[in-house]
Amino acid sequence: MDVLEVLRRKPSLNLFPIENRLSPRALEALSTDANNRYPYSETPVALYGDVTGLNDVYDYCVDLTKQYYGARHAYVQFLSGLHTMHTVLTAVTPPGGRVMVLAPEDGGHYATVTICEGYGYPTALLPFDRKTMQIDYEALAEQLAEHPVDVIYLDASSTLRFPDARRLREAAPDALLCLDASHLLGLLPAAPQTLVLDGGFDTISGSTHKTLPGPQKGLLVTNDDTLAEKVAARIPYAASSSHSASVGSLAITLEELLPFRVAYAEQVIANARTLAEELARRGFDIAGKDFGWTDTHQVWAHFPENSGPHTWGRRLTSANIRSTTVSLPSCAAPGLRLGTQELTRWGMKQGDMSAVADLLGRVLLDAEDPQRVARDVAELVAAFPGVAYAGNDSVSLG
């Protein structure tokens, strides 16, 4: 097998809501010598003597993260979203503490309950309104009055709506509020109702390669000095290496995107709403019509009775269209979960969503030969070879 040939990018239309495209500079950072190096560190009995200045890169990445989210504290040592989840939960939850999470059938992450139980944290489930696709804040207040919890770890993986941080704080005044924003980190600058660190979430954390178009890592921000100390104390026991090249890649991503962070987030959301509308016009059963289809990067399509996750998923894969089929809260059954963050990163706008919807309709509704559709997929992808929102130029060719 020619491994490098397999690893090189091939033409595909990426509608995964969990992936994105790195800029050329951020991608280059991952292949530097820093990939195998540790930063300088000292303890009372040891010294790790890096001579390359990696600590400056770490500090720069932290400063950029604080700027990006308007936070007083930031940590970028995490290796992934799940690694961040483990670290946050064990850092802030007291022994035997009760943690409230979102049920997987309501869009919660598949692993959260199992992770909590593995650490001895009993779990409760957030009340969820499937009509509005939001937390039921009134029911939550009533539930907590009878059965308080120590931590609410909001871990939405499939979500069409942003959580309201102030309403959540009002409903749960005594619990620590931790938002796992793995799917939302790149959209938070356009979501002032969610990006609230004083009077809202105590921590916001998540993976950095979904709507935030960075490398596969994790980050955390907080304005709480005590929680910051707890997280900092936990990190050395959660990661002996923070993958220095990935820290550099994340710093480059944040640096490039910082001036465009609101415009990028708004465009991702606008593209998602337009794609949902275009798919509905073609006959797809799309969730969220009552509230404008979606407020995030995600678009959900329900399967027809004669289809299922493997039928649609395999046809899309054969047409070189990357997608995910998962259980959706809107129907409590498997469906097609799409995302527009990478299309936006390519430079696509609302007017390009019609062509995307056409390709999906041809493969899934018209039962056209996926190999023939794949040729048109390649042509569309070839028109967007670069990276938008990555510096002074609107699109930097990669």
C-alpha positions in Angstrom: 0.0 0.0 0.0 1.2 3.5 -0.8 0.2 5.1 2.5 1.0 8.6 1.4 -1.2 8.3 -1.7 -4.1 7.1 0.5 -3.5 10.0 2.9 -3.5 12.7 0.2 -6.7 14.6 -0.3 -9.0 13.3 -2.9 -11.9 15.3 -4.5 -14.9 14.9 -2.4 -17.8 17.1 -1.3 -17.5 17.2 2.5 -20.8 17.5 4.3 -19.5 15.9 7.5 -20.5 18.2 10.4 -17.4 17.0 12.3 -14.6 18.0 9.9 -13.0 21.0 8.3 -10.1 22.1 6.1 -6.9 23.4 7.5 -5.2 26.4 5.9 -1.9 25.8 4.1 0.1 27.3 7.0 -1.8 25.4 9.7 -1.3 22.2 7.7 2.4 22.8 7.3 2.8 23.2 11.0 1.7 19.6 11.5 4.7 18.3 9.5 7.4 20.3 11.3 10.0 18.9 13.7 7.9 20.2 16.6 5.7 17.2 16.0 8.1 15.2 18.1 9.2 17.8 20.6 8.3 18.8 24.2 8.3 22.4 25.4 10.7 23.6 28.1 9.7 22.7 31.7 11.2 22.7 35.2 10.2 21.0 38.4 12.1 21.1 41.8 13.8 17.9 40.8 13.8 17.9 36.9 14.4 20.0 33.8 13.2 19.4 30.2 15.5 21.6 28.2 13.9 22.5 24.9 15.9 25.0 23.0 13.4 25.8 20.2 11.1 28.2 22.0 8.0 26.0 21.9 6.8 27.6 25.2 6.3 30.9 23.2 4.1 29.1 20.8 2.0 27.7 23.6 1.7 31.1 25.2 0.8 32.7 21.9 -1.9 30.0 21.3 -3.4 30.7 24.7 -3.4 34.4 24.2 -5.2 34.0 20.8 -7.7 31.6 22.4 -8.5 34.2 25.1 -8.9 36.9 22.4 -11.1 34.7 20.2 -13.6 34.0 23.0 -13.2 37.0 25.3 -12.0 34.8 28.1 -9.6 35.4 31.1 -8.2 31.9 31.1 -7.6 29.4 28.3 -6.0 26.0 28.0 -4.9 24.3 24.7 -3.1 21.2 25.9 -6.0 18.7 25.2 -5.6 16.2 22.4 -9.2 15.8 21.4 -12.8 16.6 22.4 -13.1 13.4 24.5 -9.8 14.0 26.2 -11.1 17.5 27.1 -14.3 15.9 28.4 -12.4 13.5 30.7 -10.2 16.3 32.0 -13.0 18.8 32.6 -15.3 16.3 34.4 -12.6 15.0 36.7 -11.3 18.5 37.4 -14.5 20.2 38.4 -16.8 17.3 39.7 -16.5 16.4 43.4 -16.1 12.7 44.3 -19.4 11.1 43.8 -20.9 14.3 42.4 -24.1 14.2 40.4 -23.8 15.3 36.7 -26.6 16.2 34.4 -26.1 15.6 30.7 -28.1 15.5 27.5 -29.5 12.1 26.5 -28.0 10.7 23.3 -31.5 10.5 21.8 -31.8 14.3 22.4 -28.5 15.0 20.7 -26.1 14.3 23.5 -22.7 12.7 23.0 -22.7 9.0 23.0 -19.9 8.6 25.5 -20.8 11.1 28.2 -22.9 8.9 30.5 -20.5 6.0 30.3 -17.6 8.3 31.1 -19.4 9.8 34.1 -20.4 6.4 35.4 -16.8 5.1 35.0 -15.7 7.9 37.4 -18.5 7.2 39.9 -20.6 10.2 39.0 -24.3 9.4 39.0 -26.1 11.0 36.0 -29.4 12.7 35.3 -30.8 13.8 32.0 -31.6 17.4 30.9 -35.3 17.9 30.0 -35.5 18.5 26.3 -38.3 19.8 24.1 -38.3 18.0 20.8 -40.7 20.4 19.1 -38.4 23.5 19.6 -35.2 21.4 19.7 -34.1 23.2 22.9 -33.6 22.5 26.6 -36.9 22.9 28.5 -35.6 25.5 30.9 -38.8 25.7 33.0 -38.9 21.9 33.5 -35.2 22.0 34.3 -35.7 24.5 37.2 -38.5 22.3 38.6 -36.4 19.2 38.3 -33.4 20.8 40.0 -35.5 22.1 42.9 -36.3 18.5 43.8 -33.1 16.8 42.8 -30.0 19.2 42.6 -26.9 18.3 40.7 -23.3 19.4 41.1 -22.5 19.8 37.4 -24.5 20.3 34.2 -22.3 19.1 31.3 -24.1 20.2 28.2 -22.7 17.9 25.5 -24.8 18.4 22.3 -23.4 16.6 19.3 -26.5 16.8 17.1 -28.0 20.3 17.5 -29.9 22.8 15.4 -30.2 25.4 18.2 -27.8 27.3 20.4 -28.3 26.9 24.2 -29.2 30.1 26.1 -26.5 30.5 28.7 -28.4 33.0 30.8 -31.7 31.0 30.9 -29.7 28.0 31.8 -28.0 29.8 34.6 -31.4 31.1 35.8 -32.8 27.6 35.9 -29.7 26.1 37.5 -28.2 28.8 39.8 -26.3 26.4 42.0 -24.8 24.0 39.5 -21.5 24.3 37.6 -22.4 24.9 34.0 -19.9 23.3 31.5 -20.6 23.6 27.8 -19.0 21.0 25.5 -19.0 23.2 22.4 -17.2 20.8 20.1 -19.7 21.4 17.4 -20.1 25.1 18.1 -16.6 26.5 18.8 -16.3 28.1 15.4 -19.9 29.6 15.6 -19.8 31.1 19.1 -18.6 34.5 18.0 -22.0 34.8 16.2 -24.0 33.4 19.2 -23.9 36.0 22.0 -26.7 34.1 23.8 -24.3 31.2 24.3 -20.8 32.8 24.5 -21.4 34.0 28.1 -18.7 33.4 30.6 -19.9 35.7 33.4 -23.4 34.9 34.4 -23.6 32.0 32.0 -21.3 29.0 31.5 -18.5 28.4 33.9 -16.4 26.6 31.3 -16.7 26.3 27.5 -14.6 23.6 25.9 -14.5 21.1 23.0 -12.6 19.8 20.0 -11.0 22.3 17.6 -11.6 20.7 14.1 -15.3 21.0 13.4 -16.8 24.4 13.0 -13.5 25.8 14.3 -11.3 24.8 11.4 -8.2 23.8 13.3 -6.3 20.6 13.9 -7.7 17.7 15.9 -7.1 19.0 19.4 -9.2 20.4 22.3 -9.4 23.7 24.2 -11.1 25.2 27.2 -11.9 28.8 28.3 -13.2 30.1 31.6 -13.5 33.3 33.5 -13.5 31.5 36.9 -10.2 31.7 38.6 -10.9 28.7 40.9 -12.0 26.5 38.0 -9.0 27.6 36.0 -6.7 26.4 38.8 -8.5 23.1 39.1 -8.1 22.5 35.3 -4.5 23.5 35.3 -3.8 21.1 38.2 -5.4 18.2 36.3 -3.7 18.7 33.0 -0.3 17.3 33.9 -2.0 14.0 34.8 -4.2 13.9 31.7 -1.6 14.7 29.0 2.2 14.2 29.2 2.5 15.5 25.7 0.2 18.2 24.2 1.5 17.6 20.7 3.4 20.8 20.1 3.0 20.9 16.3 -0.8 20.7 16.8 -0.6 23.6 19.3 1.2 25.6 16.6 -1.3 24.6 14.0 -4.1 25.8 16.3 -2.3 29.0 16.9 -2.1 29.7 13.2 -5.7 28.8 12.7 -6.8 31.3 15.4 -4.4 33.9 14.2 -5.7 33.8 10.6 -9.4 33.5 11.5 -9.5 36.0 14.3 -10.4 39.1 12.2 -13.1 37.1 10.3 -14.5 35.0 13.2 -17.9 36.7 13.2 -18.3 36.8 9.4 -17.2 33.2 9.1 -19.6 32.0 11.7 -22.5 34.0 10.2 -21.8 32.6 6.8 -21.7 29.0 8.0 -25.2 29.5 9.5 -26.5 31.3 6.5 -25.3 28.5 4.2 -26.9 25.8 6.5 -30.3 27.6 6.4 -30.1 28.0 2.6 -29.1 24.3 2.1 -32.0 23.2 4.3 -34.4 25.3 2.3 -33.0 24.0 -1.0 -33.2 20.4 0.1 -36.8 20.9 1.3 -37.8 22.4 -2.1 -36.5 19.3 -3.8 -38.6 17.0 -1.7 -36.4 16.1 1.3 -38.0 15.9 4.7 -35.9 18.4 6.6 -36.2 19.1 10.3 -36.7 22.5 11.8 -39.1 24.2 9.5 -41.0 25.9 12.4 -37.8 27.9 13.5 -36.1 28.5 10.1 -34.6 25.0 9.7 -31.4 25.6 11.7 -29.4 28.1 13.8 -26.1 26.2 13.6 -24.0 24.5 10.9 -26.2 21.3 10.9 -29.0 20.3 8.6 -31.1 17.2 9.3 -32.9 15.1 6.7 -35.2 12.3 7.7 -35.2 9.1 5.8 -38.1 7.9 3.7 -39.8 4.7 4.9 -38.2 2.6 2.3 -34.6 3.8 3.1 -32.3 3.8 6.0 -28.9 5.0 7.3 -26.8 2.5 5.3 -28.7 2.9 2.0 -28.3 6.7 1.9 -24.9 6.7 3.5 -23.4 4.2 1.0 -24.9 5.9 -2.0 -23.4 9.2 -0.9 -20.1 7.6 -0.3 -20.1 6.1 -3.8 -20.7 9.6 -5.2 -17.7 10.9 -3.2 -19.9 12.9 -0.9 -18.8 12.7 2.8 -21.8 12.6 5.1 -23.0 11.1 8.4 -26.1 9.2 9.3 -26.9 9.3 13.0 -29.9 9.2 15.3 -31.7 12.5 15.2 -33.6 14.1 18.1 -36.2 15.5 15.6 -37.5 12.0 14.8 -35.9 9.8 17.5 -34.5 7.6 14.7 -31.6 7.6 12.3 -31.3 10.4 9.7 -28.9 12.3 7.6 -26.9 14.9 9.5 -25.1 17.4 7.3 -22.8 20.3 8.0 -21.9 23.4 6.0 -18.7 24.5 7.9 -16.2 23.1 5.4 -18.1 24.3 2.4 -18.0 27.8 3.9 -14.3 27.4 4.6 -13.8 26.6 0.9 -15.5 30.0 0.1 -19.0 28.9 -0.7 -21.9 31.2 -0.2 -25.7 30.8 -0.1 -25.8 30.9 -3.9 -23.7 27.7 -4.1 -26.1 25.7 -1.9 -28.4 25.0 -4.9 -25.7 23.0 -6.6 -25.0 21.0 -3.5 -28.7 20.3 -3.0 -28.9 19.2 -6.7 -26.2 16.6 -6.2 -27.8 15.2 -3.1 -31.2 15.0 -4.8 -29.8 13.2 -7.8 -28.1 10.6 -5.7 -30.8 10.1 -3.0 -34.2 11.0 -4.6 -33.6 10.4 -8.3 -31.5 7.2 -7.8 -29.0 8.4 -10.4 -25.8 6.3 -10.8 -23.5 7.6 -8.0 -20.5 7.2 -10.3 -21.9 9.6 -12.7 -22.8 12.1 -10.0 -19.2 11.7 -8.7 -17.9 13.3 -11.8 -20.0 16.4 -11.2 -18.9 16.3 -7.5 -15.3 16.5 -8.7 -16.1 19.4 -11.0 -17.8 21.4 -8.2 -15.0 20.7 -5.7 -12.3 21.7 -8.2 -13.9 25.2 -8.3 -13.1 25.7 -4.6 -9.5 24.5 -4.1 -8.5 27.1 -1.4 -9.3 28.3 2.0 -11.4 31.3 2.9 -11.1 33.4 6.1 -7.4 32.7 6.4 -5.6 35.9 6.2 -5.5 39.1 4.2 -6.8 37.5 1.1 -10.4 36.2 1.1 -9.2 32.9 -0.4 -5.7 31.5 -0.1 -5.1 28.7 -2.6 -3.7 25.5 -1.1 
